[in-house]
Amino acid sequence: MKAIVLNAFGGVDNLQLLDWPKPEPKQNEVRIQIKAISFNPVDYKMRQGRFGGNLPMILGRDLSGTVDAIGEEVTDFSVGDEVYAYLGGPRSNGSYAEYVCVPTDFVGRKPLNLSFAQTAAIPLVGLTAYQSVVDKARIQAYESVFIAGGSGGVGTMAIQLAHYLGVKPILTTAGSDQSVQYLTQELGISPAHILRYRGLSLDQLKAKVLEMNRGKFVGAAFDFVGGLMKQLCCEIIDYDGRVVSIVEEPEDFHLNIWNGRKSPLFIKSATFHFELLSARAMFGGPETWKIYRRELNTLTELIEMGYIKPPAITHLGEFSIESVRRAHTLLEEGHVQGKLVLSVS
């Protein structure tokens, strides 16, 4: 099969199009012929070597396609099934390839009303949003929420899940007029509930959020950006509120949550949750993996019923070394709204 392989950590020139052995499914695995892939910031961070790993490697966490072969003891999938998968745990390779083998616990049924390209945009951001909003924060209809990074892939899914759960108001952020347009026209956010954050201090941001929420703190806050936004989430949380963050920080990042008198969380009896989607996939055993398939299928049901839709996609064309390098460059420059997608012939 053809695959785009990372031979050394560093720049995009280290990604090369090569012939690679076609994998064979093991017990409880399916082989998927990949029809579309999407890109995530973790891709370029792995390319840079931030998380280490054995080289050469094939990157990519998201895909959609058709089941091409099944391993022993697989009973829930058949050859020809249209599926999508999250490749955050055991797999033969990443999604930058024509085929992949993966345990069935990481595979869900493709939504009938979506194309392969649309479906490929969902796994990582959809699962991350679902676990943040539903599993961690357990938001309720009577609560207000704040979502830092609402126009991104995870934010897009989180806003829609909050809408589905009846949350009002949903407060979020925008760094550009384009983001405001996307949030209002595509996601139904009121312009009065969008925080234009550029050039504002933490105190100014806090005052703006409280003003948008009629002087009240929020029941749950989601940090999908990091840095100053993580600090803001902790400052605006209500009593017994929940802050959920998917972003790691450098060791010198300052957020005092331990001092009882100075911590913005301790004085509110609030909780802080980390959301690492790959935690079970990387560090747990097979008995912990079933959540991925269950929640992928839940997302499929919500999409087919019309409650949520995939992130906006930018289609970069057919699978090629030039397209993959371009996707990495765009992600690294931070000029991406929604998800970048490639088709695989």
VEXKOLTI-180574 format. One record per residue (C-alpha): residue in one letter; x, y, z. Coordinates in steps of 0.2 Angstrom, whole numbers, padded with zeros to 4 digits, always signed. Each point is the difference from the previous one (the first is absolute). Layout:
VEXKOLTI-180574
AXYZ...
This chain:
VEXKOLTI-180574
M+0000+0000+0000K+0005+0018-0001A+0003+0010+0016I+0008+0016+0005V+0013-0004+0012L+0010+0011+0013N+0018-0005-0001A+0007+0013+0012F-0007+0013+0012G+0000+0018-0006G-0008+0009-0015V-0012-0005-0013D+0014-0006-0012N+0002-0015+0012L-0017-0007-0006Q+0003-0011-0015L-0012-0010-0012L+0006-0018+0001D-0006-0018-0004W-0004-0008+0017P-0006-0018+0004K-0018-0003+0000P-0006-0005+0018E-0009-0015+0004P-0014+0000+0013K+0004-0009+0017Q-0013-0007+0012N-0014+0012+0003E+0006+0012-0013V-0007+0006-0017R+0010+0007-0014I-0007+0016-0008Q+0003+0006-0017I+0001+0018+0003K-0011+0012-0010A+0004+0017+0009I+0011+0006+0014S+0000+0016+0010F+0014+0010+0009N+0002+0005+0018P+0012+0011+0009V+0008-0015+0009D+0006-0006-0018Y+0012+0014-0002K+0005+0000+0018M+0004-0019-0002R+0010+0004-0016Q+0010+0013+0010G+0005-0014+0012R-0009+0008+0016F-0006-0017+0005G+0014-0011-0006G-0004-0017-0008N+0009-0013-0011L+0005+0005-0017P-0005-0002-0014M-0019+0003+0004I-0016+0003-0009L-0010+0014+0008G-0018+0004+0000R-0014-0003+0013D-0017+0002-0011L-0007-0010-0014S-0015-0006-0009G-0001-0015-0012T-0007-0017-0003V+0004-0017+0009D+0012-0009-0011A+0004-0016+0010I-0004-0006+0018G+0010-0010+0012E-0005-0014+0011E-0014+0002+0013V-0007+0015-0009T-0019-0001+0000D-0006+0018-0001F+0007+0005-0016S+0000-0007-0018V+0010+0003-0016G-0007+0015-0009D-0007+0009+0016E+0002+0019+0000V+0009+0005+0015Y+0011+0014+0009A+0013-0003+0013Y+0011+0009+0013L+0018-0005-0001G+0006+0005+0017G+0005-0017+0006P+0006-0017-0007R+0000+0000-0019S+0011-0006-0014N+0004+0018-0006G-0008+0017+0000S-0013+0006-0012Y+0013+0008-0013A-0002-0016-0010E-0011-0010-0011Y-0004-0014+0013V+0000-0002+0019C-0003-0014+0012V-0008+0005+0017P-0009-0008+0014T-0019+0001-0002D-0002+0010+0016F+0007+0015-0009V-0012-0002-0015G-0018+0007-0002R-0013-0001-0013K+0001+0015-0013P-0015+0012+0001L-0012-0004-0015N-0003+0018-0004L+0019+0005-0001S+0013-0002-0013F+0016-0008+0003A+0009+0017+0001Q-0012+0007+0012T+0001-0016+0011A+0019+0000+0001A-0001+0017+0008I-0009-0007+0015P+0009-0013+0011L+0013+0009+0010V-0010+0017+0002G-0016-0009+0002L+0006-0012+0013T+0010+0014+0009A-0015+0011+0001Y-0012-0013+0006Q+0011-0006+0014S+0003+0018+0005V-0018+0006+0000V-0009-0016+0004D+0012-0011+0010K+0010+0013+0009A-0011+0016+0002R-0017-0009+0000I-0008+0016-0004Q-0018+0004+0003A-0013+0009-0009Y-0001+0014+0013E+0018+0004+0000S+0010+0013-0010V+0016-0006-0008F+0016+0009-0007I+0009-0009-0014A+0017+0007-0005G+0004-0004-0018G-0018-0002-0006S+0004+0001-0019G+0013-0014+0001G-0004-0018-0003V-0002-0005+0018G-0009+0016+0004T-0012-0002-0015M-0005-0017+0007A-0001+0006+0018I-0012+0014-0005Q-0011-0011-0009L-0001-0013+0015A-0004+0015+0012H-0014+0005-0012Y-0006-0018+0000L+0000+0000+0019G-0010+0016+0001V+0014+0011+0007K-0004+0019+0000P+0010+0011-0002I+0015-0007-0009L+0014+0012+0001T+0015-0002-0011T+0015+0009-0008A+0005+0007-0017G+0017+0007-0006S-0007+0006-0017D-0015+0006-0009Q+0000-0016-0010S-0001-0010+0016V-0015+0011+0006Q-0009-0003-0016Y+0003-0019+0001L-0006+0000+0019T-0016+0010-0004Q-0005-0007-0017E+0006-0018+0002L-0002-0004+0019G-0014+0012+0005I+0010+0010+0013S-0006+0017+0004P+0012+0014-0004A-0003+0007+0017H+0008-0017+0007I+0016+0001-0010L+0015+0006+0009R+0013+0010-0011Y+0015-0003+0010R+0015+0008-0009G+0009+0013+0010L-0009-0003+0016S+0007-0004+0017L-0006-0014+0011D-0010+0012+0011Q-0008+0008-0015L-0004-0017-0008K-0008-0005+0017A-0011+0016+0000K-0005-0003-0018V-0006-0018+0003L-0009+0005+0016E-0009+0014-0009M-0005-0012-0014N-0007-0012+0013R-0010+0014+0009G+0012+0001+0014K+0000-0018+0004F+0014-0013+0000V-0001-0015-0011G-0004-0018+0005A+0013-0008-0012A+0014+0007-0009F+0010-0009-0014D+0018+0004-0005F+0004-0005-0018V+0013+0013-0002G+0012+0001+0015G+0010+0014+0008L-0010+0015+0005M-0016-0009-0005K+0003-0013+0013Q+0003+0013+0013L-0016+0009-0005C-0010-0017+0001C+0005-0001+0018E-0004+0018+0004I-0018-0001-0006I-0006-0016+0007D-0014-0001+0012Y-0002-0009+0016D+0002-0019-0002G+0004+0004-0018R+0010-0011-0012V+0015+0006-0011V+0006-0012-0013S+0016+0002-0010I+0007-0010-0015V+0016+0011-0001E+0016-0004+0009E+0011+0014+0006P+0019+0003+0003E+0007-0003+0017D+0002+0018+0004F-0018+0004-0004H-0008+0009+0015L-0017-0005+0006N-0001-0001+0019I-0014-0013+0004W+0008-0007+0017N+0000+0015+0011G-0017+0001+0009R-0001+0019+0001K+0007+0003-0018S-0007-0014-0010P-0014+0006-0011L-0006-0018+0001F+0002-0005+0018I-0010+0015+0006K-0014-0005-0012S+0001-0018+0005A+0002-0003-0019T+0008-0014-0009F+0013-0001-0014H+0000-0014-0012F+0013-0005-0013E-0007-0008-0016L+0013-0011-0009L-0009-0010-0013S+0014-0012-0002A+0002-0004+0018R-0009-0017+0000A+0006-0004-0018M+0018+0003+0005F+0001-0005+0018G-0015-0011+0004G-0003-0018-0005P-0013-0007-0012E-0013+0000+0014T+0000+0020+0000W-0002+0002-0019K-0018-0003-0003I-0004+0018+0004Y+0007+0005-0017R-0012-0011-0010R-0015+0004+0011E+0003+0019-0002L+0004-0001-0018N-0017-0008-0003T-0009+0012+0011L+0007+0014-0011T-0006-0009-0015E-0018-0001+0007L+0000+0019+0005I+0007+0004-0018E-0013-0010-0009M-0014+0007+0011G+0006+0018-0005Y+0005+0005+0018I+0018+0003-0005K+0010+0002-0016P+0018-0002-0004P+0012+0014+0001A+0002+0011-0015I+0013-0008-0011T+0013+0007-0012H+0003-0014-0014L+0018+0001-0005G-0002-0013-0014E+0007-0017-0003F+0012-0009+0011S+0018+0005-0005I+0016+0006+0008E-0003+0018-0005S-0017+0000+0008V+0005-0008+0016R+0015+0013+0002R-0012+0014-0004A-0012-0006+0014H+0014+0000+0012T+0006+0017-0005L-0018+0007+0002L-0002-0008+0017E+0016+0006+0006E-0003+0018-0005G-0017+0000+0009H-0010+0005-0015V-0013-0014+0001Q-0018+0001+0004G-0009-0017+0001K+0009-0014-0007L+0012-0004-0015V-0005-0015-0010L+0008-0011-0014S-0008-0013-0010V+0009-0017-0003S-0003-0009-0016
